[in-house]
C-alpha cells in the first residue's frame, strides 16, 4: 500500500512538463506515458523484487535512441529502492535523452522509441484495463517540483 507522500510523488513524476499523457495503476505498478511530441505509449511495470525486500523491479516497454546517441538507451539497472525511485529512474533517462536531442534542433520522431519485447502483452492488456487516469496538467505545482527531488 502506498503512503500519501508516495502517491503525491508519483502524481508529480507523471505530471512533468514532457510527460504529455499518463495512466497509473498503483495497485499493479503499471504506468503508461507519452514523452514530448511522441505518440507512442511507453509502459513501465514495477513489481516487488523477490531478491531484495522493499525494492521494485523495473520493466520498460521501449528504449530510446535519439540522433545524438550512438546506441539505444536501455535500462542498465533492473530495480529501484522504492516504487517512486523506480519510476523516477525510468522517466529520468527517457526525458533527458529526448530533451537533449530537441535542444540540439532535432525534430522528435516515432523512430526514436524502440520496442522491447520482455513485457508479456497479455498481462499488459489485463492490467491496463484497470488504470486510473491522471488529469492533464495535474501535478505541475511548485510542491511537485520540490517533492520530485525528494525521493524517499
C-alpha positions as CSV (number, residue, x, y, z in Angstrom):
1,X,0.0,0.0,0.0
2,X,1.3,3.4,-1.0
3,X,1.6,6.3,1.5
4,X,0.0,9.7,0.7
5,X,3.5,11.1,0.2
6,X,4.4,8.3,-2.3
7,X,1.1,8.9,-4.2
8,X,1.8,12.6,-4.4
9,X,5.3,12.0,-5.6
10,X,4.0,9.6,-8.4
11,X,1.5,12.1,-9.5
12,X,4.3,14.7,-9.7
13,X,6.5,12.4,-11.7
14,X,3.7,11.7,-14.1
15,X,2.8,15.4,-14.3
16,X,6.2,16.6,-15.5
17,X,6.1,19.0,-18.5
18,X,7.4,16.5,-21.1
19,X,5.1,13.7,-19.9
20,X,2.1,14.5,-22.1
21,X,-0.1,11.6,-21.3
22,X,-0.2,9.2,-18.3
23,X,-2.1,6.4,-16.8
24,X,-1.4,4.9,-13.4
25,X,-2.4,1.7,-11.8
26,X,-0.6,1.9,-8.4
27,X,-2.1,-1.4,-7.2
28,X,-0.4,-3.3,-10.1
29,X,2.5,-0.9,-10.6
30,X,1.7,-0.2,-14.2
31,X,2.3,3.3,-15.7
32,X,1.8,4.4,-19.2
33,X,3.4,7.7,-20.6
34,X,4.0,9.6,-23.7
35,X,7.1,11.7,-23.9
36,X,7.0,15.2,-25.5
37,X,5.6,15.1,-29.0
38,X,5.9,11.4,-29.4
39,X,2.6,9.5,-29.8
40,X,4.0,6.0,-28.8
41,X,2.9,4.9,-25.4
42,X,5.7,3.8,-23.1
43,X,4.6,1.3,-20.5
44,X,6.6,1.0,-17.2
45,X,5.8,-2.0,-15.0
46,X,7.1,-2.0,-11.4
47,X,6.9,-5.2,-9.4
48,X,8.1,-6.0,-5.9
49,X,11.6,-7.5,-6.1
50,X,11.8,-11.2,-5.0
51,X,15.5,-10.7,-4.4
52,X,15.6,-7.6,-2.4
53,X,13.0,-6.7,0.2
54,X,11.4,-3.2,-0.3
55,X,12.8,-2.8,-3.8
56,X,10.9,-2.8,-7.1
57,X,12.0,-4.5,-10.3
58,X,11.6,-2.4,-13.5
59,X,10.4,-3.3,-17.0
60,X,10.1,-0.6,-19.7
61,X,8.3,-1.3,-23.0
62,X,10.6,0.9,-25.0
63,X,14.2,2.1,-25.1
64,X,15.1,5.5,-26.7
65,X,17.6,6.3,-29.4
66,X,17.8,9.9,-30.5
67,X,20.2,11.1,-33.3
68,X,22.6,12.2,-30.6
69,X,23.1,8.7,-29.2
70,X,25.4,6.1,-30.6
71,X,23.1,3.3,-29.5
72,X,19.7,3.0,-27.8
73,X,19.4,3.7,-24.1
74,X,18.3,0.6,-22.3
75,X,17.9,0.3,-18.6
76,X,21.2,-0.9,-17.1
77,X,19.7,-1.3,-13.6
78,X,16.7,-3.5,-13.0
79,X,15.3,-2.1,-9.8
80,X,14.7,0.9,-7.6
81,X,14.8,1.3,-3.8
82,X,11.1,2.2,-3.8
83,X,8.2,2.5,-6.3
84,X,8.8,6.3,-6.6
85,X,12.6,5.8,-7.1
86,X,12.0,3.1,-9.8
87,X,9.5,5.3,-11.6
88,X,11.8,8.3,-11.3
89,X,14.8,6.3,-12.8
90,X,12.6,5.1,-15.6
91,X,11.4,8.5,-16.6
92,X,14.6,10.5,-16.0
93,X,16.7,8.9,-18.8
94,X,13.9,8.8,-21.3
95,X,13.1,12.5,-20.7
96,X,16.7,13.6,-20.6
97,X,17.7,12.0,-23.9
98,X,14.5,13.4,-25.5
99,X,15.2,16.9,-24.1
100,X,18.9,17.0,-25.2
101,X,18.1,16.0,-28.8
102,X,15.3,18.6,-29.1
103,X,17.6,21.2,-27.6
104,X,20.1,20.4,-30.4
105,X,17.5,21.1,-33.0
106,X,16.4,17.6,-33.9
107,X,12.7,17.0,-34.7
108,X,11.2,14.2,-32.5
109,X,10.3,11.1,-34.4
110,X,8.5,7.9,-33.5
111,X,11.6,6.0,-34.6
112,X,13.3,7.3,-31.5
113,X,11.5,4.7,-29.5
114,X,12.4,1.1,-29.9
115,X,10.0,-1.6,-28.6
116,X,11.4,-4.0,-26.0
117,X,9.9,-7.5,-26.0
118,X,10.3,-8.5,-22.4
119,X,6.8,-7.3,-21.3
120,X,4.2,-10.0,-21.9
121,X,1.4,-8.5,-24.0
122,X,-1.5,-10.4,-22.3
123,X,-0.5,-9.2,-18.8
124,X,-0.2,-5.6,-20.1
125,X,-3.7,-5.5,-21.6
126,X,-5.3,-7.1,-18.5
127,X,-3.6,-4.6,-16.1
128,X,-4.1,-1.5,-18.2
129,X,-7.9,-2.1,-18.3
130,X,-7.9,-1.2,-14.6
131,X,-6.0,2.0,-14.8
132,X,-6.6,5.3,-13.1
133,X,-6.4,8.3,-15.4
134,X,-4.4,11.3,-14.3
135,X,-5.9,14.6,-15.5
136,X,-3.7,16.5,-17.9
137,X,-1.7,19.2,-16.1
138,X,-2.3,17.7,-12.7
139,X,0.7,17.6,-10.5
140,X,2.6,20.6,-12.1
141,X,2.6,22.7,-9.0
142,X,5.6,24.0,-7.0
143,X,5.0,21.3,-4.5
144,X,5.6,18.7,-7.2
145,X,8.8,20.3,-8.2
146,X,10.1,20.0,-4.6
147,X,8.7,16.6,-3.9
148,X,10.1,15.1,-7.2
149,X,13.6,15.9,-5.9
150,X,12.8,14.4,-2.5
151,X,12.9,10.7,-3.2
152,X,12.3,8.8,0.0
